Structure formats: C-alpha cells, structure tokens
Amino acid sequence: MARAAVTIELSEEEEGELRALLRRPSVSQQQALRARIVLRAAEGATNTQIAEEASVSLPTVGLWRRSFSERRLAGLADAPRSGRPREIDDDEVQRVLAMTLEPPPDGSTHWSVRRLAAATGISSTTVHRIWARSQAQASPGPFVQVLQGPAADREDRGLRSRKR
C-alpha cells in the first residue's frame, strides 16, 4: 500500500518568499528545485506529477515535501555535512595572513612556508593551504594586495596576491 503524500499548505509569507527565491538570479539550482517542488505540492500536484515536471525521482520529491512540512523554509536548506571539525579558526588564519604581509624578523626578503610555519607554530601543510585558499604568496612589497568590496567578503577575508 502506498503512503499518502504530506499535505503542504503555505502561508502568504512563505509563498512569497519561495517565489522571490525563484526570481533571484543568484539562487542555486538546488534551492530553486526545492522551491518549485514545494510550490507545486502546495498547488495540489501529486508526487508523480511533480517528479515528471521537475525531472527528478519520486524519493527526491518526497524528501523535500516531508522536510518542508517538518521544518518549513528552514527545511529546504542544506544540512551541515559530516567531517572533521576545523582545528584552525578564522583568527589563526588572519594571524598567518597578517604575518605573510610583514617581513620576516631574520632580514629575509619574504617568508617561506616552512619559516612561517615555525614562526606560527602550525604545520607547513596548513600554512600552504591557507596561502592557497587566500591566493596569498610570500612575495615582498607591492605583490600582496588587500582586497576591498564584495571580493573581500569571501572566505579568504580579503587578502590576495596579484602581480602588477
């Protein structure tokens, strides 16, 4: 015997927010798909109809329909992924990047990965990853640029190397 689909009833606010989400040019395709599934479910469409229209499987429709009914709009967001927690926080990353901008105390022209790792007490692999993510390089002088504006809001916190 088939299970009955969860009934979706939207408030005017929720419907407006879902429709606004669909109109946003920067919304991910996943978010738009989830919004379309919920809107069609609220219009009374069956899971089979929604799956055919959206070109997704029945379990996918059921998943987002059920998730929305349990947690409303928050149920359409991605769940946090499992994995090892970060050991280096944003403050530590900022400290490494700030030290990259300063000349080394031994009078060298620039930091090496190993020298900066020894100075900060973190592994050279971690320093390398921080530099790679922020696109910072250990070049001296005008080669390290601090970004401003929207680019500075990225995860790299606004530091990037750029040769002129």
C-alpha positions in Angstrom: 0.0 0.0 0.0 1.4 3.4 -1.0 1.9 6.1 1.6 -0.1 9.3 1.4 1.9 12.4 0.4 2.3 15.0 3.1 -0.1 17.9 2.5 1.6 21.2 2.1 -0.2 24.4 3.0 1.7 27.7 2.6 1.1 31.0 4.3 1.2 34.1 2.1 4.6 34.9 3.6 6.0 31.5 2.8 4.7 31.5 -0.8 6.0 35.0 -1.4 9.4 34.0 -0.1 9.5 30.9 -2.3 8.5 32.8 -5.4 11.1 35.5 -4.6 13.7 32.8 -4.2 12.9 31.6 -7.8 13.3 35.1 -9.2 16.7 35.7 -7.7 19.4 35.4 -10.3 22.0 34.2 -7.8 19.9 31.3 -6.3 21.4 27.8 -6.7 19.7 25.3 -9.0 19.2 23.0 -5.9 17.4 25.7 -4.0 15.2 26.6 -7.0 14.3 23.0 -7.5 13.3 22.6 -3.8 11.2 25.8 -4.0 9.4 24.5 -7.2 8.7 21.2 -5.6 7.1 22.8 -2.5 5.1 25.3 -4.6 3.7 22.6 -6.8 2.9 20.4 -3.8 1.0 23.4 -2.3 -1.0 23.7 -5.5 -2.1 20.1 -5.0 0.1 18.3 -7.5 0.9 14.6 -6.8 4.5 13.5 -6.2 4.4 11.7 -9.6 3.3 14.8 -11.4 6.0 16.9 -9.6 8.7 14.3 -10.3 7.9 14.3 -14.0 7.7 18.1 -14.3 10.9 18.6 -12.4 12.7 15.6 -13.9 13.6 14.2 -10.5 12.9 10.9 -8.8 9.9 10.3 -6.5 12.0 9.9 -3.4 13.5 13.4 -4.1 10.0 14.9 -4.2 9.0 13.1 -1.1 12.2 14.1 0.7 11.7 17.9 0.1 8.0 17.7 0.7 8.5 16.0 4.0 11.4 18.2 5.0 9.4 21.4 4.3 6.4 20.1 6.3 8.6 19.3 9.3 10.8 22.5 9.3 9.1 24.9 6.9 11.5 27.1 5.0 14.5 26.1 7.1 13.9 22.5 5.9 14.9 23.5 2.3 18.4 24.4 3.3 21.3 22.0 3.0 22.1 20.1 6.2 25.6 20.5 7.6 27.9 17.8 6.3 29.8 15.5 8.4 33.6 15.6 8.6 36.5 16.5 10.7 36.0 19.9 12.5 38.4 22.7 11.8 41.4 23.0 14.1 42.5 26.4 12.8 39.9 29.1 13.4 39.5 32.4 11.4 41.6 34.3 13.9 44.5 32.0 13.4 44.1 32.2 9.6 44.1 36.0 9.9 47.3 35.9 12.0 49.1 33.8 9.4 48.0 36.1 6.6 49.0 39.2 8.5 52.4 37.7 9.2 52.7 37.0 5.5 52.4 40.7 4.8 55.2 41.6 7.3 58.9 41.0 6.5 60.5 38.1 8.4 62.4 39.1 11.5 65.7 37.5 10.2 66.0 40.0 7.4 64.9 37.7 4.6 63.1 39.2 1.7 60.0 37.0 2.2 58.5 34.2 4.2 58.9 30.6 3.1 56.1 28.1 4.0 58.5 26.3 6.5 59.8 29.5 8.1 56.2 30.9 8.6 55.1 27.5 10.0 57.9 27.6 12.5 57.1 31.2 13.5 53.4 30.5 14.0 53.6 27.0 15.5 51.4 25.4 12.9 52.3 22.9 10.3 53.8 23.8 6.9 50.9 22.0 5.2 48.4 24.2 7.0 50.3 27.4 6.0 50.4 26.2 2.4 46.6 25.5 2.5 45.9 29.0 4.0 48.0 30.6 1.3 46.4 28.6 -1.4 42.8 29.4 -0.2 43.6 33.1 0.1 45.8 33.1 -3.0 48.4 34.9 -1.0 52.1 34.4 -1.9 55.2 35.1 0.1 56.4 37.8 -2.2 57.6 41.0 -0.7 56.5 44.6 -1.3 53.7 45.5 -3.7 52.9 42.0 -4.7 50.4 41.3 -1.9 47.2 43.2 -2.3 44.4 43.7 0.2 41.0 43.5 -1.5 38.1 45.7 -0.7 34.4 45.5 -1.6 32.5 42.3 -2.4 35.6 40.3 -3.1 36.8 41.0 0.5 33.7 39.3 1.9 34.8 35.9 0.6 36.2 33.2 2.8 39.8 34.3 2.2 38.9 37.5 4.2 40.2 39.9 1.6 43.9 39.1 1.1 45.2 38.1 -2.3 48.4 38.2 -4.2 48.4 40.0 -7.5 51.5 40.9 -9.6 51.2 44.3 -11.2 
